[in-house]
C-alpha cells in the first residue's frame, strides 16, 4: 500500500521499524507512536470500505488491537503500514459479512445510509455526490469480497497485486472479484440508461 509508506517517510521521529522493535519489547510509547502515525490512514481506509462512520471507530480499534497482538509475526517491521492496512481490509470484510447475515436473520435493522458528504471531498459537486451515493448503495448489495476488492482497486487506487495481498487471496481471485463487481456496476448503469 502506497499511502502508509509515504506517511512514514514524511513523519519526523523514529522509523516504523524502530517503533515496531520498541513495541515488541513492551514499550507503550512506541505503540502510541505507531497508532498516532497510522491512525489517519486506517480511519480513512476503514471509512471508505464501510461507507459510513457507525462502525468505523470500532473497526479502527479492532485493527490496532489485532496488529499489536500479532506484532511478533510481522516479518518486515518497516512494512507495518501495509500490514496494518491488510488487517483493516480483512476486518472490514468480516464486519460487512456479519452485518449482512444479521440483517438476513432479522437480528439487525437495515443499514444506515451512506454518508456521501464525508466520503466525497468538499470540492466535488452535487452531481458527483449523487453518483457516489448511487454507486455505494449498489456496492452494498455485492458480496463483501467483491465490494472490498472493487473499492481497493477503484477508490484506493491499489495495483492488482496490492489488492490480492491486502485481501489475502491470489492475484487471479482478486481479478475475478474486481471483474465481477465491475460487471455488476456496469449492469446497473446500463439499466439506468434505459
N, C-alpha and C positions, 0 to 999 in steps of 0.2 A: 504494500500500500504506500502510495507516494506521500500522502499528507503527513503521516507520523514522522517520516524521515525528514521532511522539510521542517517540521516544527522542532525536531530535535536539534537540527543544525543551527537554527536561529536563536535558541534559548541560551542564555548565559548559564554558567554553572557546570556541574559535572555531566558527563555524557550519560546516556541511558545505561550503557554497560556498567559504568561505575556505580550508578544508582541501584541497578539490579543486584550487583555483587554486595553492596552495603545492605540492601533489603534482605537478601538471602542470609546475611549474618545477623539479622534481627534488628537492624537499625530502623526505628519507626520513622525518623525524619526522611529516610530515603524513600519509603513507601509514600509518604506525604508528597515528596517532591515529584515522584512518578505520577501520582494522582493529579497534582496541580498542572503538570506539564501536558498530560494526555487527556484530561477530563473534557476540554472543549472539543477535541476530535471525537471522542467516544460519545459525547452528548449529541453532537451533530449527526453522526452516523446513525445512532440509535433513533433519533427523531425522524430522519429521512426514511429509515426502514419501517418504522412503526406508523408513521403518518399522523401521529397525534402525540400529545405530551402526557396523557393519563398514566402510561406505564413507563415512560422514558426514565424517570428518576430511579425507579426500581431496577430497570434494565442496566443502567449505568452502574449502580451499586453492586448488582449481582456480577457484572463483568469484572469489576475490580476485585471483588471478593474471590472469584474463581481464579483470576490471574495471580493474585498474591498467594493464594493457597497452592498454586501449581508452579510457582516461580522457579523451583528447583528443576522442573522439567524443561525449561527454556534452554535450548542448546546454544543459541547465539544471543547473549544479553543485549547487544546493540539493536537487535530486531524486536525489542519489546513492543514498540508501537504497532507494527504489523501483526504481531502475535496477539496483542490485545484487541485489535480490530477484528481478527478472526473469531475471537471469543465473543465479541459483541454480535457478530453476524450469526453465529451458531445459537447463541442465547436468544436472540430475536426470533429466529426460526422456531425455537421451542415455545416461546410465548405466543406467537401467531398460531401455531398448530393447536395449542391448548385453548386459546380463545375460540377458535372455530369449533372444536369439539364440544366445549361447554355451551356454545350457542346452539349447536345442533341438538344437544340433550336438553335444552331449555333451562340450563342452570346458570346462564349468563344472559343479560339483556343485550340487545343489539348494540353494536359498537358506536361510540361517539363519532360524529362527523369529522372528516379530515380538517385539520387546521391549516388551510392554504395560506392565510395571511402570514403565518410564521414560516411555512415551507418556502413560499415564493419571496424573493427579495422585494424590498420596498420599491425598487425601480421598475419592477415588472408591472405591466399594465393590467387592467381588469380582464381583458381578453385572455392574457396568458394565465392569470389566476383561475379563470373559469375552465380553461383547458386542463390545467393541472388538477383541478378538482375532479373533473370527469375521469381523467386517467387514473388517479389514485383510487377513486371509487371502483373502477373496473379491476385494477390490480388487486384490490382486497378480495375479489371473488376467485382469484387464482390460487392454486396450491402454494403454500408458504415457500417451498423450494424454488418454484418458478418466479414468484414475486421478488424474492430476495436476489436471485441471480440477475434478473432483469434490472432491478434498481441499482445493484452494484455496477453493472456494465453501463447502463444508460444515464443514471443520475450521478453516481460516484465517479464515472469515467475510468473504471479499472480495465486493465487489459484482461483478456480471457484467462490467461494463466493466473492472474491475481484473483479473479473470481473463483476459479477452481480451488486455489489454495485457501482462500477465506472461507469457503463453504465446505472444505474438506472432501471434495469429490474429484473425480478425474476430469481432465480437460474436455473429453467427449461428453460427459454428463453435464458439465457446465454449459457447453454449447447447446445441447438438447434443451435444457431448461430455458435458456435465453431465447432460443428459437421458438419454443412453444409459447412463451409469454408474448413475444413479438407477433406471432401469428394471431393470438387472441386479441391483442390490441388492434391489429390491422383489421380483423373481422368486425370489431366494434366500430371502428372508424368508417368502414365500408357501409355498415348498416345505417349509420347516422347520415351518410351522404345520400342514401336512397330516399 
